Amino acid sequence: MMTLWVIFLIGHVFPIFLACQPPLQYTSNAVYGSKTYEVPAAQPQLLSQGVQSAFVQDPNYSDYKPNAHVPEPSFNVNGVPSFSIEHSVEVDDGKASNSLQPEFKSPDDISSLDETQKRQNLEVERQINDAVELHVFEENGLNPSNHPPSDPPEPNQLQSKDLSRPENPFPEHRNLAEWARICSRKEPAGFMEILDCTEVDSFNEDQNLADPRYSSCNFDENSRCRFYGNNEEELVFRRGAFVHHKNGSVFGPFEESFSVLTKRPLGALPQDGFLVMAEPFGNTPDAAGIIQMEVKCQKGDGVLSFDYWTTEPNVEVKVCTRVDDDRRCTTNIEYVPDSSRVDIQVIHTDSENFLVEVIVSGFKKPGLFIMDNLVYEAQDCLSKEFSSNRPNHLDSPVKSSESDVLKDRTPPSLQIPSLLIDRNSGAGSSLRIRQLNSNPCKAIECSFEKDLCGYSQSVLDDDVNHGKWQFSRSRIGNINTESNTKSNHSGFAYVGVDDRGVNTKGRTVYILESEEFNLPAEAELRFAIYKQSNAISLQVCIDSLANCPYEAPPIKAHWRENETVVLPSGTKKIFFVATQWKRFKWLGIDEIRLDFDCHETH
């Protein structure tokens, strides 16, 4: 067996031409110090993206510690760790033939490569530098500021869809279970390593694949969605899922690193399926990715909400309406570390038919963008109800007027003013963008000392009497503010009707709805309740009005402390639903709190 080695030093290429016998077998090794990582490569002259995956696939790499038998890391003039890529070509002796010439050229001779392959070589070379550099600095107690990395090259614009990625970035002998096991323990240092643990598939590539019946999109496998991609743009959205989440692993080192890279709390990370878009080269601020949906007939404005994450916080995210070439957009939606979710009021256009778009652009640096739980709520022309497929409005359909959207659904402290801009005419309108609360304690806890905190109220169908929760600091009706446990309830929320002029035929329903939040682990919800009669009831519902595990027990006319409801991991919202059957009956709640360490979510 005869072996030809071509040493490819980062920053220095030493071509060696030797004759060899085909057929040839190509392999690659990434070498640092005394450690070698095998990387499969289809062609020796191409720096395969599998090179970076080599570091991801070997759990021993993160355990490397310098010692007397391992050389200390050295740095080149630019402060980049010395690092080499070795490509080898082996000849099968049993099939040797002297009549054929070697099937490759030196990596220094790249004349046979097309422009895309050349730019891929430059970018992957830089990514190898970055991936190794961080580890070397940390393991040797060095200050990166004393060893600044070399400036990245400025390649020509390259579409992210041109960068082909393997279905499995690890060697072929690893099956899906092994791949998932590795990723569950992996601590990605950059967005490429996140992609290495992401299974990617196509997503509604044209309008014919979209399903207009589904305005709520979770992007799980085989799920349907009203939105579809705009593949005429340079950047393309794909459907993705973390491979280890398929095996039930949803929290670990990978998620902790993902939280750091995206500057999002651990309680607000993508689960199951999602949309993903990557720009591997940067320097493409004008390149954009778009998903859109068609509105054929709608009454009034709508509300678009979604969660999103990015490793490049300066990327621009806008929501637009478009009629033909007339596009009106919000200003850039600010990337807020404490919250992954936003709500945007979508202003109705002058046209009956229009498009609603989410546009992501401005990748001045390489980066990753992920979107999940996309919901569009609006009143269509055939329905009297403010309808959606949103799971937290399942039982009694909730109707929202324009004032509900602007007032009840949007707590003032979370309103971020923006401007709707007509790029063609210059006309503008105001709208609100809401950043939802990812901290479950801030979203849930309330002692009702000043108001109803961040809770809002919904209105049921016209055939149901509805009432409003109110706030008080003094005695109301026959509610005694003095607790039987001798604690003073100075402020509380209450429901009840004693006005003889109010129509109380049938029942009156009161719904107090929390902000959306992210609960990363099971926790106990606690509160105090005052109930004087079985003619008025209280339920606590989780995520939807169809899931109400708590109903208040019979209570004498005094406060009952520490009522408890177990909230499962992943809970997004809670409802306090009171139902009154007779007049002159009252019910109060107070001291809502969560038995959970919310500091862990930051």
N, C-alpha and C positions, 0 to 999 in steps of 0.2 A: 504494500500500500504506500503510495507516494502522496505526501501532503504539501500543499502550497499555502503559505500564510501571507496574508496582506495586512499589514498593520496600518490602521487608520487612526492617527492621533488627532484629537480635537484641536483644531487650529493649525495642524501640520499633517500633511499627507505624504507618505513615502511609498510611491508605486514600485512594485517589484514584478517584473515580468519573467516567468519561468514556463517552460513547456510542460504540459501534463497530458494525460491520456483521458479521453472521455469514455463512458458517460460520467458526468460529474454530479456530486452531491454537495449542496451548499448548506453551510451552517454559519451562525454568527455567535460571537461571545462578547459580552460586555465585561470589561476587566477593570477592577478598582483595587489597588493594593494587592493583597494575596487572594482576593475573592474573584471568581469567574461565574458569570451568569449566562447560561445557554439561551440563545434566542433563535428561533427558526426564521429563516429569511428565504424568500422566493428567488431573489437574485442578489449576488454579492455586491453589485455596484449601487444598490439602493439601501439607504438607511431605513430599514423597516420600522414602522411604529411599534412593532413588537419589542424593540430595544428598550423603550421605556417600560413596557409591560413586564420585562424581565425583572425589574426592581419590585414591581407590584407583586409578582407571583412568588417571590422567595421570602418567606417569613423570617428567615435567618438574617436577612439584610439589615432589618431594624435592630437586630441584637448585636451588630458588629461593634466591637470596642478595640481601639488601638492598644497594642502591647509591644513588648520588646521584639517579638518575632514578626511584627507587621510594620512595614515602613510608615513613617509619619506622612500625612498628606502633604503634597507639594502644590504650589500654585504657579500659574503662568503669569506673564507680565500684566494681564488684565485682572488678576485675582481669582481666576476660575480654577477649580481643582483639576490637577492633571488626571486625565481619564482617557481610556482608549477603547476603540471598538475593533475587534479582530474578526475577519472573515476568513473562513477556510474552505478549500475545495479539495475533495477527496475523489480518487479514481478507483473504481471497482476493478481489481486485477483480473477478475474472471471475464470482464467484458471490454478489456482494453483494446484499443485500435489505434495503430500508428498513423493511419491515413487522415484522421480528423484533428483539427486544431482546437485549442481551448475556446470555450463558448462565452468568455467574458473579457472585459477590458478593465484596466486599473481604475479604481474609484477616482483617480486624478484626471482621467480622461472621460469627461461626462458629455462628450459631444453627441453620444447616442441617446441621451436622455431628453425627453420633451420638457417644456417649460414647467409644467405641473410637477414632474418628478424632481426637477432641480430645486424648486421652491420647497417641496416636501423635505428634501435632504437638509436644506438650510434650517428649516423650522424644527425638525426633529433633533438636529444637532444642538440647537439652542435649548430645546426642552430637556435634553439629556444633561446639559450643563446645569440648568436650573434645578432639576430633580436631585442631582448628586450634590450640588453646592450646599443646599440647605442642610442635608444630613451631615456633611463634613464639618460645617461650621458648628452645628449643635453638639456633635459628639466630641469635638476637640476644644470646646470652650472658647471659640474664637468669635470676635465681633465682626459681623458681616460688613459693618461700615468701614472696617479697616481693609477689607478685601472686596471692593465693589465688583459686581459681575460685569462682564463685557456687555456693551450695548447690543441689543438684538438687531438682526439684519432688518432691512426694510424691503421685503419682497413686494412684487407686484400683487395687486388684489387677486385673491383666489377664493372662489366660492367654497363655503364649508361643505357643500354636497359633493365637491370634487375630491375631498379628502376621504378616501375609502378607509373603513375601519373593519377589522375582522369581527365575525360574530362572537368569537371567544378569543379575547386577547391573550389567553394563556396557552401554553403548549397543548398540542392536540390530544395528548394522552389524559388530560384532565377533563373529567365529565362535569356536568352541570352542578352536581352536588358538591364536588370538590371546588369548583369555581365559586359557588355560593359560600362555602366554608371559609375560603381565603378572604373574600370580600367582607364577610361579617367581622373579621379581625383587622381588616386593613384600615390604616389611618391615611387617607389621601392627602397629599401635600399640594395638589393643584387640580384644576378642572379636568385635565386629561385622565388623571387617575380615577376621578369620579366616573368618567365615561367608560373606563376600563371595567367598571362594575355595573354598567347599565346595559340591559338588553333593549335594543332599539328596533322598532318596526315602523312601517309607514302609517300615516294618519290622513284620512279623508283628503286625498290629493286633488279632488275637484268637487264641485257642488253636487254632482250626481251621487257621491258617496255619503253626503250628509243626510241626516234624518230630521226634518223640521219638527217632529213631535217631541224631540228631546232637547229642551233648553237648559237642562242641568247636565253637565259633563264631568265625570270623574276620570275619564280616559283609562279605565281599567280594561283588561283584555276582553274583547268581544262586546264592549259597551258601545252605545250609539250616541251621536252628538249632532246638534244642529250646526255647529261650526265646521268650517273646512279650511284647508290651507290655500294660500295663494302662491303657487309654485313658479309664477313668473318672476318672483323676487329672488335676490341673490341668496338669502338665507331661508332655510326650510325647517319648519317644525316637524318633529317626529314623535311618535308615541314611544314612551320609555318606561322601564321599571327596574329597580335595583334587584339584581339577581338573588341576593340573600334574603330579601323580603319574601320571596316566593317560598322559602323554607320556614317562614314564621319568625325569623330573626329581624326585629324592627328597632332595636336599640343596642348600641355598642360603640366600639372605637370609631367605626366608619361614620356613624351619625354624629358623634362628638366632633370629629374633624370637619364634617360637612357643615355643622353649625358654625364653626369658626370661620370656614372659608366663605360662607354666605352671610355671615353676621346676622344670623337668625337664632332665636331661642330654641332649645332642644324640644320644647313642646310644640313647635310649629314647623315640622319637617314633612316633606312629601311622603305619602304612603301609597302602596300599590301602584297603580298606573299614573302617568302624568305626561305632559308634553315637554319636550326638550329640544333645545336649539343650541348649537355650538358654533363659535367663530374661532377657529384654531390659530389664525394668523394675525388678527387685529389689523390696525391701520386701514380699517374699512368703515369709517364713520357713516358713510352714505349707504352702506348695504343694510337692508332691512328684511325682517321676517314678519309675515302678516297671517293672522287667522281671522276669518270673517264669517258672518251669517247674514242671511237675507231676511228683511222684514217686509212682508207684503201688505199688511194692514194693521195698524196699531192705534189705540186711543191714548193720547197723552204721552208722557215721558216714560222711560223704562229705567231699570236699575241693573247695571252689570257689575258683578263681583267675582273676584278670583284671588287665589293665593299665588305668590311668585317668589322665586329665589334666583340670585345671580351671583357669580363670583366676580363680576365687574360692576360695582355699584354705580359707576358713572354712565352705564348704559341708559338709553332713553326709552321709556315706556309710555305710550299714549293710547287713548281710546278715541276713536273717530266715528263719525257718520259720513257716508258718502253717497251722493246721488250723481251718477255718471262721473264726470271729472271734478265735481265740486266736493271737496273733502273738508270737513270741519273737525278739529281735533282739540283735545285738552292740551294744556301745557304738560311738560314732563311730570309724571307721577313720582313724587319723592320717595326714595328708598329708605324706609324707616326700619332700623334694626329690631325694634321691639315688636313688630307686627308683620306677618306675612300676607295679610289679607287687606284688600281695598274694596270699597263700594263706590261706584261712579254713577251719578244720575246722567242718563243718556237723553239729551234734549231731542224731542221729535222734530224732524225736518219739515219743510213745507211740502215735501212730496209724500205720497202715500206709500210708495215703494222706496226703500233705501237699504244700504248695507251698514252693519255695525262691525267695526274692525278693532282689533288689538294690534298695534304696530310696535315692534321692538327693533331698535337701531342704535347707532352710535358706539359700535365696538372699536374704540381706539386702541384697545389692548385685547389679547386673546381672552376669551371668556365663555361662560356657560350660562344659559337661561332656562329655568324650569317653571312651568305653570301647571296649576291643578285646581280642581273644584271650581270650574268656570260655570257661572249661573247667570242667565238673563231673565229678568222678571218684568212683565209688561201686561197690559190689558189689551187683548186683541179685539178686533172689531166684532167678533161673533160672541163674545163672552162679557158678562157683567163683572166678572171676578178678576182680580189681579192675580194672574195664574203663573205658575212655573212648575217644574218637576222637582223643585227643591225639597229635600227629604225632611226639613224641619217645619214644613207646613203641609202635613199629610192628612190630618183628620178632617177638621172643618176648614174649608178653603178660606184663606185670609184675603180680604179686599183692602187695598191701600189706595188712598187718594193721593194727589200731588202733595197736599200738606202733610200726609202721613210720611211720605218719602223724605220730605225736607225737614220735618220737625221730629216726628216720633222715632224714625229709624236712624237718625243721625244726631247723636249727642253733641251739644255745642263744643265740648272740649276736644272733639275729634274731627271737627270740620276743618278742612284745608281748602281755602278758596282757590279756584283755578279759573281759567278763561277759555271759553269755547271760541276758536278762531276760524273764520272763513278765509282760507288762504287766497281765494280768488277775489272776493269783494271787500274783505277787511272788516265785515260786520262781526260783532261778538255778542255772546250771551254768557251769563254767569252760571256756574254749576258747582257742585260739591263733590269732593273726593274724600271718602272716609277710610282711614286706616283703622282696622279693627284691632281689638285688644288681645294680644297673645298671652297676657298674664292672667291666669284664671282667677287669682285672688282679686285683682283690680276689677275684673269683669263681674264677679259674683258678690263680693262682700259689701254689705251696706247696713248701717245702723240707723238710717233715716233721721239723722239729726238736722239736716237742712233741706233735703229733697229726696227724690226717688233714685238718687245716684244715676247710674248709667242705664237703668231699666227703661224700656219703652212699652207701649201698649198697642195691641192690635184690635181690629174691628172685625167681627164675624159677619156672616151673611145677613141680609136684610130681614130674614125671617126669625132672627134671634135677637132678643133684647140684650144690649150690651151696656156695661157701665165702666167707669174709670176708677182705678186705684187712686187713692188720695193719700196725702201726707199730713200728719198732725203732730204737734207737740203738747197738746192739751187733751182733756177728756172729751170723747166724742160719743154721743148717744149714751149708752150705758156701759161702754167699754171702760173698765177700771184700769188706769195706767199703773197701779201699784201691783207688782208681781207677787204671787204667792210665795216666791223664793226670796222676797224682800229686796229684790233688785229693782231699780226704778227705770221704767221704759219711758224716757223723756220724749223720744220721738219714735214714730212707728208708721207703717203703711196700713191702710184699712180700706174695707169695702162695706157697703150697706146703703139702703135706701129707706128713708122714713117720711118722704114727702108724699102726702096723699094725692098730689096732682100728678105724680109720676106713674106711667102705665107699667104695672108689674105683673100683667097677665102672663102666666107661664114663668119661665126662669129668666134670670138676669145673669150674664156671664161676664167675668172680669179676668183679663189675661195680662199678667205682668211678665215681660219677656226680657231676658238678659242680653247683653252684648254677646257676640260670638267670641269664643276663646279656644285655647288649645290645652287640653288636659293630658299630659304625657303618661300619667299613671293613675291607678284607681285612688279615689279619695272620698272622704265623707263630707257631705253638705249638712250643715247644722243651722237651725233657726229656732226662734220662739214663735208660738202661735197663741192667739186668743180666739176662742170659739165658744159661743154661748148656747147654740142650738143645733140640732141635726137638720134644721131647715136651711142651713147654709153650710157648704162644704168647701174643702180645699184639696186640690191635687197638685203634686209636683211632677212635671213631665220633663223627660230628657230627650233633647234633640228634635222631638216632634210632639204634636198634641195627641198622637196615637200611642205614645209610650209613656205612661204615667204610673210608675211603680209605687208612689206614695199617695195615700188618702188619709186625711186627718181622722184620728179616732174620736169617739165621743168624749167630750171634755166638759167639765163644769165651768161656770163663768169665771174663769181666771186664766192667767198666762200659764202655758206649759212650755218649759224650757228644753233646749237641746233635742228637739226633734231631728232625726237623722235619716238621710237618704244616701245610699252608696252610689256614687257616680263612677261608671266604668272608664277605663283608659280610652282616650279618644273622644270623650264627650265634647261637644261644640257649643251647646246652649242649654239653658234651663228655662222652664216656664212655671210660674205660680198661677194656677187657674182656680178661681173661686166661683161657685155657683150658688145663687140665692133664689129660694123658692117662695119666701114670704117676706112681707115688709117688717120693719122694726127688728131686723136681725142684723148682727154685725160680726165682722171677723177682722182680726188684725194680725200682722206678722212683724217681726223685728229681729235684729241681731243676726242677719244672714252672714254666715262665714264659711270658710272652707278649711277643713283639717288637712292642710297640705303645705309643704315648704315651697313657696313660690319663688324663693331666691334661686332654686335649682333650675328654673325655666329661663334664666337670663344668661 
